[in-house]
Amino acid sequence: MSAAHGREITEQAQPQQPPLKELGLTEPVKTVEDKWQLLPYFLQVKGLVKQHIDSFNYFVDTDIKNIVKANNKITSDVDPRFWLKYIDINVGFPDRNEMETVEKKVTPHECRLRDTTYSAPIIVTIQYTRGKNIVQRNVNIGRLPIMLRSKKCVLTGKSESELARMSECPLDPGGYFVVKGTEKVILVQEQLSKNRIIVETDSVKGVVQASCTSSTHGGLKSKTYVATKKGRIYLRHNSIHEDVPIVVALKALGVQSDKEILLLTAGNTEAYKIAFSANLEDAAKLGVFTRQQALEYIGTRVKVNRRVVGPRRPAWEEALEALATIVLAHVPVSGLDLRPKAIFVATMTRRVLMAMDDESMVDDRDYVGNKRLELAGQLLALLFEDLFKTYNSNLKSAIDKVLKKPSRTTEFDAYNTMQFQGDHLTAGFVRAISTGNWSLKRFKMERAGVTHVLSRLSFISALGMMTRISSQFEKTRKVSGPRALQPSQWGVLCPSDTPEGEACGLVKNLALMTHITTDVEEEPIIQLAFMLGVEDIRLATGTEIYGSNTFVVNVNGTIIGLTRHPTRFVTQFRRLRRANKFSEFVSIYVNHHHRAVHIASDGGRICRPMIIVENGLPKVTSEHIQLLKEKKLVFNDFLRKGLVEYLDVNEENDTYIALYESDITLQTTHLEIEPFTLLGAVAGLIPYPHHNQSPRNTYQCAMGKQAIGAIGYNQFNRIDTLLYLSVYPQKPMVKTKTIELIGYDKLPAGQNATVAVMSYSGYDIEDALILNKASLDRGYGRCQVLRKNATLIRKYPNGTFDRLADAPIDENGVVQKRYDIIQSDGLAGVGERVDPGDIYVNKQSPTNASDNSFTGQAASVPYKNTPMTYKSPVAGHIDKVMITDTENEQTLIKVLIRQTRRPELGDKFSSRHGQKGVCGLIVNQEDMPFNDQGINPDTIMNPHGFPSRMTVGKMIELLAGKAGVLTGKLQYGTAFGGSKVKTALQYNP
């Protein structure tokens, strides 16, 4: 409801309302006690990466089945009696791919260690003819990499102790893939929404154009434009050589009367009629009056697919087919009734006329409601469709090849051919996810950098990566538009968490409560709209469509009908949604400028939950929160009972939202659950961020991901390429609610230091820090670096193989110093100290491995030394040695080497407010300043870091930290709330 409509309705409804005094609205409103308690329960249901997992589940359950349904039959050109049909497709559970293992189940951790892919078999049920019989059986056609914590993953629904048995961290969010032993994330991709009309102007050329990118489930994407050129309006599409005058296009679509064309486009507005009339003259000049003539005109300009063999069709048939199937492909066409399509084109034209008349009717490309986010599921669906179609065409040609041979001795069985098809699907998935290149010729899609390696610098860096959104915009262009902070991002995208430099504003992060929708079937929703009194558009004439009080009803961009009571229709629709009659993620809103009601159920919209307010009172009461704490209700009950609902960005524009209970008026429709959730997971770690200058919070978001700390409960079982671990991580003295919600207090990165803010000696100029040597000796800032070194013990094609050997002995029977730590199995012992130049795996390779003519005895093979030597200049210790075998029977040896490092000059330290500095001097304890109780600081910070940076949040944090130490309580520094400074100052020992 826009503000204007809101007024009208409340004025009419006034008499029934009791006066404000009786409602108790003049007294201070009692707040819902602890309504933020909804958050932990919300995140239990949702987790931080539910959008990835939901999307993958939707792909495995629905998308994959639809794709197979659409391509379900294979016939042969050679033998017409042969056919093969796919009946069903199912994705199994992850298992080992090797043949001889007894235990088939596999855990993600094993895949990480053994460098294999965590994937599950794809099983199809096929029916086909074999000789004279019809056979049905199941075939494995390839393997699909499985997303961790999704429906098909072995970790789903396991308790903490079961997870520990699989050496998996319960706080790990999941949502990524393990491919060839590395963790890969498919980043969320941002795109303009499909099937919606977007009007833009080019002020230089004076061009106004409305464009619409159609996308159907068949995966065909095509863009249709209605644009102005020299004051005339044209329809433009890739499949037609030149621009078609709009009147010709509408006549070809079956609107023959000029009067009706005028009514459908210009309606009853004089200004639009005058602007449009020139187009009618143009059509007359071209000699186009009837539908047949219009089709002939377009038919000569259609790009014909020359590869189709057969008789040439007349031009009008080509045109008719192009209009029915290619132009605006998402508008449904039944038979050759192109009426809905004509109305859509007319609407596009009308939007162009509106924009020509009024500058403000142009759409904003960067508005979040016009964006859709593409998730792992949608990308995998496109990839699978491409691979499956290729698989089928390969299978068909293989079957044809066999059927061509007349001299077959055995009965032909297509099952055997399918077995020989190899791993086209498996290899395709692995290649795409491991390189990140989605190059699908079929859908004209060329994308690089879709997947990234999950950054495991710290627990936070992994979480931050899971909520990241990457935009398809070129980073090199210096454009401010897409980078600017959109007001419509409020509550759904984090305002602080974006990188500095060229990607600034293009890489965004989701806020804490944001959810991304998946597709909801639209057929039932259209039926529901008709039941609520919407009139079918196909029965309406131009006069009715633009009547003084009619509104057009759109479902996912397709016009379905008219309503004369938009407010009543929308209210009833929302009431049904709150009563849980259909999916809670369907949104509906009224656009008064375009006189339209929009219903959206497509995937990729950004939405978030809000508390519903009715008659000036929030529907969630303290009793509900009490029941929630007693575990008598879960978050989903709040949705079912119509207490909380999801709003997407477009519907948010149609509501009136209060931040706090005290802001509620009679017009208020919704209440925020908690204001601090407008920040993301990474910015939520900053204490008192609302007291800082905004770029400081942005700097902190970048640096918080680089903090050395803990990365997971399983960090000592992992063998990663490089792992930085803090030796003594501590949970922060001043924490925020976000920290507790995401579990950062269980896997912290950082230490609580005693800080003196003072100038000292001049070694602290330009943000340098001074550290206390005694603190460093006690373990302040100490960290461990774990490095992986791996080698393969290969078997070669000519029968020779690598081997591990004992340490060599010189003639006096003494082992060379370099081989000191090698044990009798040729590997270094765990816990041994490794010095530079030492050998820790004594591997030997045959000299004639590449010689294929060699057929001698294994004993007579000459070997050369190919040992693994420790190259780092600093000594380390052997932390772990692991011996296993890869999928193709090679032996894999991984050695983890540990170094412990203490802080030294030039190391970077930072507080949680973007206040970074390097260590400038390490001072003995006796030379450090001390206070009246004899306490020495761990760190001295230069006070000149405060005035120009205005990080007042840091000062309050120092104060709250001190108050916390004195009272023995952890303090809260949550955004827009937190422990008050006043209470901190009132400490009385």
N, C-alpha and C positions, 0 to 999 in steps of 0.2 A: 504494500500500500504506500503510495507516495504521500508526501506531507499534505498536499492539497486534498487528496481523497480522504486522508486520515481525518482532517478537520470536518469535512462534510459528514462523515459517518458518526463521529463523536457528537456533533451537534444534534443529529437526529436521535441519537441514543441517550441523550442527557437525562430526559425525564425519569427513566427507569433507575438511573444511578442514585444511590443514597448520597446525601451531601458529603463533601470531602471530610468534614469533621468526624462523621460517623465511621468512615472507613479507617480513621486513625492515620490519615496520610499527612496531617499537619504535625503530629508528634513525630519524633525521630523514629524511622522505620527500624524494627528489630531485624538484624541481619540473620540470614540462615546460618546457624552455627557451623563453622568448618565446612562450607560447601566445597572447599578445595579437596575435601576427602574423596570427592568423586574421581579426582585425577588418578590416584593409584589404581583404583578399580578399573577406570577407563583404560589405563595403560596395561593392566593385566590382560584385558580382553584384546587390546590392540597391539601392545608392544610398540617399539619405535619404528619397526620396519614392516608393519602389517601390510602396507600398500604393496611391497614387493611380493610378499608371500601370498596375499589374496590373488594378486594378478597371476602368479604362477599356478596356483590352484585352479583358477578359472580356465587357464590354458589347458591344464591336464584333464579337467573334467568336461569342459564344454567345447572350447575352440578346436582342439585336436579332433574331436568327434565330428564337428561340423565340416572340417577340412576334408576328412576322409569321406564323409557323406557326399560332398560336392564332387569328388573325383573317385567314385566307387566302382567303376566298371572298366575292365580291359577286354577288348575284343581283338581278334587277329585278322589282318587283311588277307592272310594266306588260307586259313581254314575257317569258314564262317560258322562252323558248328562249335568252335571253341569260345568260351567266355570265362572270365574270372571276376568275382564280385567280392568287395570288402563288406563284411556284415557289421563288424564292430572293431573297436581299437581300444586297448587298455595299456596303461603304463604300469609296470610292475613295481617292486620295491628294489632298492639298490642291492646288488649282489656282486660276488666276485666273478670275473669273466673267465677265470681259468677252469679247466675241465676237472682236474683230479682232486680238487679240494672237497672235503666232506662238509665243513661249515661254510654255507654259502653267504650268510649275512655279512655285511661289511659296514664299518663305521667310518664317518668322515675323517676321523683322526688317522685311521690306518691309511687312507688314501693320501693324506698329507705326507705321511712318513714314507710311503712306498712310491711316491710320485705317480700315482695312478689317477684315473678320473672317477669321481663319485657319481655313478650313473646307473640307470635302471633300464631293463629291456623294454622295448615297445612291442607288444604282442598284437597282431591283427588276426581276426577270425575271417577266413576266406571260404567261399564256395566256388568250386570250379568244375569243369567237365573233365573227366578222365575216361577216355574211350567213350563208352555209352553211359557211364554212371555220373552222378553229381556227387562230389565229395566235399565234406566240410571239415576243416581242421585249423589249428592255430599255428601261426608262423611268427618267429621273431624277426623283425625286419631291421632292427638297429637298436642303438642305445641312446637314451636322452639323459644329459647331465641333470642331476636333481638339485634343486635349491635347498639349502639347509633349513630346517624347521618348517618345511612345507608339508603338505598332506602325505607325500610319498616318502618323507625322510624318516630314518629310524629314530631320530631324536625327539620327534613330536610326541607330546603328552607324557614324557618320561619325568620321573621325580628327580630331585637333586642327586640322590645317592646312585640312581641308575645312570644319570649323566656322568657322574664321577667314575663309574665303572667303565664307561666308554672313553674316559679321559677327555671329556668335553666340558667347557665352562658353562655353568647355568646362566651367567650374565651375558654370554655371547648372543647377540641379537639374531644371528642367522640371516637369511635373505641373500646369501652369496653362493657361488658355486665353487667346487673344488675340481679343477681341470688340470691334469698332469701334475698334481701335487701343489699347484699354486691356487690361492684363493682369488677368485675373480668376481667383481661386482658389475652388473649391468646398470649403468647410471640411468636415472630418470631423464627422459628427453623431453624438452619443451617444444610445443608446436602450436600453430594457429588451429582453431577448432575447425573440424570438417563440417560440411553440409550447412554451414551458416553463411549468410550474406554479409560481406564486409565492404563498406563503402569508403573509398579513399579519394583524395583530390591531389592533383599535381598542379600547384599554383603557377609554376613556370609555364607549362604548356596549356594551362587552363582546362585540363582534362578531369572529368569526374568519372570514376568507374566503380561498379559494384562487381565483386568477384565472389565466386563460390567454389570451393574445392570439394568435389563429390567423392565420397569414399563409400563403397558398398562392401558387403561381406565377401564378395568375390575378389576383393583386393584391387579392383581397378580404380586408379585415382586419376581424375581429370579436372582441369580447372576451366570454368566457364566465366566469361566476362560480359557485362553489359556496360559499354563505355561511350562517352561522347566524343565526337570528332567533328570539328567545325560546326558546332551547334546542332548536329544530328546525333541520333542514338543508334548504336550498332551492337549486334551480338557477335562475340568473338570466341572461337574455340579452336583448339589445335587441329581437330580433324577436318576443319573447313578452311580452304585456302585463303579466302579473303573475308573481311568483315561483312556480315549480312545486315541490311537495314532492319531495324527492330520490327517494323510493321510486316515485312516479308516473313520474318521468323514467326511472328504470332499467327499469321495466316497459315503458314505451313503447319503450325501446331493445331490448326482446326478452328481458330477464331476468325471467321470470314468477314463478319460485318464490321465496317469501319467504326460505327457508333459503339459497338461493344468493345472494340480495341481501345477506344478513347475512354470508355467507362472503366475498363479494367486497369488502365495505367494511370490516367489522370483523375479518375473519380469525379467528384462534384466541385473540385477547386478550379476556379477560373484561371488562376495564374498557371497551373500545371497544364490546363487544356491549351492555352496559348503557346506555352513552351513546346508542347508535343505536336501541335498541328502541322508543323513543317515536315515531320516524318511521314505523315499521311500523304502529303503531296509527292514526296520522293517516291513512294511506292507506286503511285499513279503514273509518275514519269517513266518508271521502269516497266510499266505495262503489266504490273502484277495485281490482279483483282481477286482471283479465286484461289482456293487451296491448291488445286492442281498446278496452276502457274507458279505459285510460290515454291512448291516442291521441285518443279522443273528448274527454277532459278537456283535453288540451293544444290540440287543434284549435280549440276555441272561443276560445282565448286567443292564437292566432297572428295577428300583424299581416299582413293579406292585401294583396298588391299589387293595388290596384283597377284599375290601368290595363290589365291583361291582359283582352282581350275574349274572350268565350266563355262556355260554361255554368259555373255555380258548381260547384266540386268539393265532395264531402263533407268534413266537418271532419277526419276521420281521415287523409284523403289529404294535406290541407294540413300536418297535424302531421308526417306521415311525411316529406314533402319537406323541411320545415324542419329536422327532426332529421338528415336525411341530408346536406343540402347547406350549411346555414347554421351550425348549432351545432357548435363544434369542427371547423371546415372542414378543418383540416390532417390530421385522422385519415382515412386512406384507407378508402373504403367500396366493396366490390365487390358489385354488385347491391343487394339490400336487406339484406345481412348487416351488421347494425350492431353485431356483437359487439365488435370492437376499440374502438368508440366507448363502448360500455357499460363496458368495462374501464377506459377512460381516465377516465370520469366517476366510477367507483368508486374509482380511485386518488386523484382529487382529493378525494373524500369522506373517504378514509382519511387523507389529509394533514391535512384539517380536524380529524378526530377526534384525530390525534396532537397537533396544536397545542393543542386544547382540554385535552388531558391534560397536556401538558408544554410550558411556555412557550418552552423553548429550541429547539423545532422550527419556529420561525417563520423565514422567509427574510429576508435583508437585501437591500433594493433597491439599496443603494449598493455592494454587493460587486462587484468588477470582473468576476468570472466570470458574473454575471447580466446583464452589459451586452453590447450589440453595437454596433459602430461602423459607421455607414452612410457609404459612400464615394461619390465622384463617379459611378462606374458605376451603382450602384443608383438614385441619384437621377435620373440621365439615363434609365435604363430606364423608371422610372415616367413621366417626362415624355414619352418617346417613345411609350410605350403610349397615353397620353392623346391626344397629337397624332395618332397614326396612326389611332386609332379615329375621331376627329373627321374626319380626312382622308377615311377610307372612307365615313362617312355623308354627307359633302358630295359625294363622288364619286357615290355611289348616287343622291342626289336630282338631281344634274346629269344623270346618265344617264337617269333616269326622265323628266326634263323633255324631253329630246330624243326619247326613244322615244314619248312621248305624242303628238307631232305626227304625224298620219297622212300629211301631205303632204310627206314628205321626198323630195328629188330624188336625193341621193347615198346610197350605202351607209353605214350608221352604223359609225363606227370609234371605239371607246372610247379609243384612244391619243390622239386629238385632244382629247377631253374631259380626259384626264389632263394634257395639256400646258397646258390653260387653268386647271387647278386653282390655279395661282398658288403663292405661297410660304408656304403655311400652316405647313409643318414648319419651314422656315428661320426664319421670323419668330418662331415659338414658341420655338425654341431660343435665338435671340439675345435675345429679350425676357426669358426666364427667367434666362439667365446674366448679362445686363447689369443687371437690376434686383435679382436675388437673390430674387424672389418665386416660390415654387413653389405656385401655387394650382390644384390639380387637383380639380375638382368630383367627378370620377368616383371618386377614392379618398378623398374627404373629407379632403383634405390641404391645409392652409393654413399655409404657412411663409414667414416673411420673413427676410431677412438670411442666406440660405444661402451666397451668394457675397460675397466681399470683393475690393476692389482690392488686388493684390499690393503690399505696402509695400516700396518700394525706398529706404528711408532708408539702409540699409547692406546688405552681403552677408548679415550675420547676421539682419537683420530679415526678409529674404525667406525664408531657411531656416526661421526660427522660425515663420513663418506657414504654411509647408507642413506642419509637424508638429503644428499646433494642433488641438485637439478642442473643439468647442463643444457645450455641453449644452443640452438643450431646456427647461431649468428656468427659471422666471421669476427674473430677477436681483433684482427688488425685494423679494421675500419674505425676511424675515430668518430663515432656517432654517440650523441648523448641520450637520444630517445630511449632505446631499450635498456640503457644502463641506469636510468633514473629510478628513484624509489617511487613506486606507484602507490597512491593512497589505497588502492584496492588490495594491496598486499596485506593490509592490516589483519593480524590474527592467523593468516595462512602461510605466509612466507616470512622468514626472520629478517628484520630490518638491518641487523648488525653483521650477520655472518656471510660475508662475501669477500673474495680475495682482493688484495690491492693490485695495482698494475693493470695490464691490458684486459684481464678477464673480469675486471671490476663490474659488478652489476649484471654480468651475463651468467655467472655461476651463482646460483642462489641455494638456499637451504630451506627445508620445510620447518614450520614452527612446531611447537610441541604437540598440539592436539590435532594437527592436520591429518585428514584422511583423503586418499585418492580413490575415486569410485571405479568400479568395474562395470561392464555393460549390463544393463537390465533390459529384459525383453520388452519391446515397445508395444506389441500387439494388444496385450491386456489393457495397457494404459489408454490406447486409442479407444478401445471398446468402452472403458470407464468414462472417458470424456464424452462419448456420444450418449451414454446413459445419464450423464449429468446435464443433458440439454444442449449439447453442441450440435449445430446443424451441419450436415455434410456439405463440404465446399463444392462438390461436383454438381449440386443442385442449385447453386446460387448464381445469380447474374451479377454483372458489374455494379449495377445500381445498389444491390443489397450489400455487396462486399464493403463498399465505402459509405454505407449509410451513416447518419449522424451519430448513432449510438451503438454501432456494431464494432466488435473487436475480432480480429482474426486469431485463430488458435493454431499454434505450431507445436508439433512434437518432433524434437530433434531436428529442427530446421525444415521439416516438411509441413506444408500447410494442410491441415485436415478439416478445418471447419470454421464456423462463425459462432459467436455468442453475443447476446445483447445485454448480458448482465455479468460483466467480467469479474466484479468484486465478489458477487455471490458465488460464481463458479469457482473462483480461486479459494474462497473460504471453505466451501464444501470439500474441495479437492484436498486441502490441507487437513481438514478434519478427518477424512478417510485415511490419510497417511499417518496421522497421529494415532488413529485407532488400529494401526498395524495391518491394514487391509492390503497393502502392497509395499514394495521395498522402501526403506526409510531414506534411501539415497536419491529418490526421484525429486527433482526440484521444479517449482512452478513460480513464475513471477509475471507481473504485468509491465509492459513497456508502453507508457502513455504517449511517447513521441511517435512511435510507429503504430499506435493503436493495435497492440497485439498482446496475446497471452502466450508465453513461451513455457513449454513443458520440456524438461531435459532428463533423459535417462541414460545418456551415453557414458562410456568409460572415460577416465582421465580428467574429470572435473575435480577441483580442489574444494573440499568442504570441511566443516568443523562443527562440533556439537555445541548447542546453547540450551540454557534453561528457558522454558516457555513461561511467559508472564500473561496472566489474564486478569482483567479488572484491577490492574495496579498491584497484583500480588503474585509473587513467583510461585510456580506450582510445586517446586521442590521445597519441602519443609524440613525442619530439624528432625522430625520423626523419621522421615525417609533416610536421612543420613545415619540416624541411630540404627535403623534396620540394616543399613548397608554395612555398618561396623560389626553388627552381630551376625553378619553373613547370611541374613534372611533374604536379602535382595542382592542381585548382581547388576552390573551396569546395563546389561541388555533389558532388564525389567524396566528401567527408567525409560528406555525407548518404547517398549511395548505399552507402558501405561500412559504414554503421551506426556511425560514430564520434561523430557529432553528431546531435542530433534536436531538432525544434521541440516545445516544450511550451506549451500554453495555461494560463491561470490555474487552471482547474479541475484539470487533470492535475498541475499543480505541487503541489497539496495532497496528492497521492497519492505524492509522491516525497520523497527525503531528499537535500537539496542541500548540497554543501560549498562554502564561499567560496574556500578555498585548498587546495592539496594537503595541507598539514599537518593540515587538519581531517578528512581522509577516515578513516572507520572501515569496518568490514565491512558495516554497514547502508547506507552511502552509495550512492545510485543515480546521482547526477549531480554535475557540477562546473561552477561558473560559468566562463565563458570569461574575463571580466575584471570585477572589481567596479565599476570606474568607469563601466561602461555602464549602471548604474542611473540615471545622470543623462542629461538630454536633450542636444541639440546646443548649446543656448544656455548651459545651466549648465555644460557641459563646458569652457567657455573660462576659467572662474575658476581661478586657481592656488591650490592647497592649500585647497579649499573645506571639507575636513573639519576645518580649524582655525578656522572662522568660526562665529559664532552664526547659526542657520538663517535668520532673516529677512533678514540682510545678503545672503545668496546670492539670496534672492527679489528684493530691490531691484536687485541687479546684473543679474538676468535681464531686468528691465524696462528698465534703462538701457543694457545692452549693445546692445540693438536700436536705440538712438538715436544711437550713436556715429557721428560723421562719418568716413568712410573711403572705401575703394574699393567699388564695387558690382558690378563685372564687368569682364572684359577689353574689353568693347565699350562701355564707359561714354562714350567720346568720339564714338561713332557714334550714340548714342541721342539722341532729342529728347523728353525727358520734361517734364511740366508743371513740375516743380521737382526739381532735382537738387543735392544737397550733396556736394561732393567734397573730400577732404583733399588739400593740395598735396604734402605729403611723408609719406605713411603709412609706418610701419615695422613689421617683424614683431617680436613681443614677445620680450624677453630671456628671460623665464621662460614657457615654453609648456607645453601639456599634450598628451597623445596625441590627445585629441579635436580639438584645433586642427589637427593634421596630417591627421587622418582626414577632416575636412570641408573642408580646403583654405583655412582661414582665414588660414594663414600666407602664402598667395599673394595674398589680397585683404584685407589687414589694415585695421583702423580704430583708429588711436591712434599715439602716439609714446612712445619711451622717454625719460624725463626724468631729470635729476639732481635728486634731492629732498633737501632738508634738513628733518628733522623738528625744529622748534624754534619757540619763540614769538618774534615779531618785531613790535614797534611797536604792537600793539593793532589794526592793520587786519586781523588774521587771526582775530578773534573769530568764534565761531559758524561754524566750518568755512570761513571765507573763505581764499582762497589768495593768496600774493604772487608775482608773476611778475617775471622778470628782463627788463628792456627790451631788452638786447642779444640775448637768445634770441629775442624776438619779431621783432627786426629781421632775424635770420638765418632766419626762416621757421618758428618753433615755433608750432604750433597754427593755422597759416594755412589758410583754406579758400576754395573757389570755390562760388558759387551760380549755377546755370544755370537760366534761366527761359524757358519756351516761350511765344511769342505767335503765334497762328495767325489767318488770315483766308481767306475764300473769295472767289474772283472768280466771281460768279454769272452764269448766262445766265437771263434772265427770259422768261416765257411769251410776251410780246408781241414778242419778237425783239430787245429791247435787252439790253445786258450791261454789267457793270462793266469798268473799264479801269485800267491803270497809266499814270501820266503822268510826264513829265520835270519837274524842279523849275521852278516859275514864276519869271519874271524881271521885276523892276520896270523903270520907264522908263529908268533909267540902265544897264540891262544887267547889273545885279548880282543874284545869287541871294539870297533872304532867308536870314537866319542859321539859321532853323529847318530849312531845307531843305538845309543844308550837305552832309550826308553822302549825299544821294540821288544815285544815278548815273543814266545816261541811260535805264536800263530801269525807273526808278521805284522801285528797291529800294536799301537802304543797302548799302555795300560791306562785305565781311567784314573784321573787324579795326578798323573805325572806332570812335572813342569817341562814345558817345551821352550827351548831357547832358539833364537834366530838361526836358521840353517839346519836345525834338527830334522830328522826323518821320522814321520809318525805312521806312515803306511808303506811297508816295503814291498811294493808291487813289482813284478817282472813280466815283461811281454815277450812273446816269441819274435825273433828277428824276421822270420819268413811268413808273417801272418797274411800278407797280401798275395803270397805266391800260391796260385791255385793248383799248380802241377805237383805240389809236395804231397807225398803219400807215405812218408816214413813213419817210424814208431814214435810215440809221444816222448819216449825217453831220450831219443837222439836229437830233440829240437834244441837249437841254440837260443838262449834267452839273453835279453839285455835288461838293465835296471831302468825302471820308470817309476821311481819312488815319489811320494808326496812329501814335499819339503815345506817346513814352516818359514814363511817369508816376512812376517811382520817384524819390525825392529824391536818391539817390546815383547818380553817373555809372556807366555800365557800358560794355562793349564788345560789338560784334556778333560772335558766335562762329561762327554758321552761318546760311546762308539756303538754304531748300530749296523748290523749286517742283515740284509733282507734280499728278496729277489723282486725284480720288476715283473710286469705282465708278460714280457717276452723272454722269460727264463734267464735273464742276465743277473748276476749277483751285484747288488748295490751296497756300497759301504759309505756311511755318512759319519763324519767325525765332527763333534762340536767342540770348539776351543773357546775357553773363557779368559777374559782379561778383566781385572778389577781396576778401576781408575778413580783417583781422587781429584777434587777440583784444583785447578792451577791457574796461573795468570792467563787472562784472555778467554776464560770460559764464560758462557752467557748465562745470566740468571734473570728471572723476570718475576714480577708479582702478577696478580690476576687483573691488572688494569692497564696492560699495554706499557707498563713501566719497565723497559728492559735495559740491561746494562751489563758490561763485562767486568770481570774481577780485575781490579787495578793494583791491589797490594794485599799480601797476606801478612798479618801482623801477629807477633807473639802475644799471648794472653796478658802478660804483665805490662805491655805497652798500650793495651786497649783502654778506653775510658770506662769508668764504672759509676754506678749510682750510689745513693746513700746506704743501700742494703748490700753493696758489693757485687751487684750483678753485672757481668760483662755482656755486651751485645754479641750476637753471632755475626751480624752484618751491620755495617754503617752505610747509610744511604744519604746522598747529597741532597739537602733541602731545596736546591735550585731546580729539582725535577718537578716541583709542584706548581709554581706560579704560572708558567706558560702553558702547562698541560691541563690544568684545571681538573685533575683527577681527585675530586673531593671524596668520591667513593672510597679511595684508598685511605684517606685520613679517617673516615668513619670506620673502615675495616680495622685499622690499627687500634682505634679506640674500643671497638666492640671486642676485638681479640683480647685486649688487656682486661676489659671488664669480665670476659669469659674466664680468663685464667684466675682472676681474683674470686669470682663466685663459683667457679667449678662447673659452669654450664656452657654448652655449645651455643653460640649465638646464630641468629638467622639474618642473612643479608639479602633476602629475596627481593626481586625487582618490584617496585611500586608498593613495598610493604616492608617486612622485616623488623628486626628489633629496633626500637626507637633509641635515638642518641640520648634522649632525656633519661630513660631508665638506666642506660649504661653509666651515666654520670652520677646517678643517685646511689652508688654502691656504698654500703655502710658495713665495715667489717664487724 
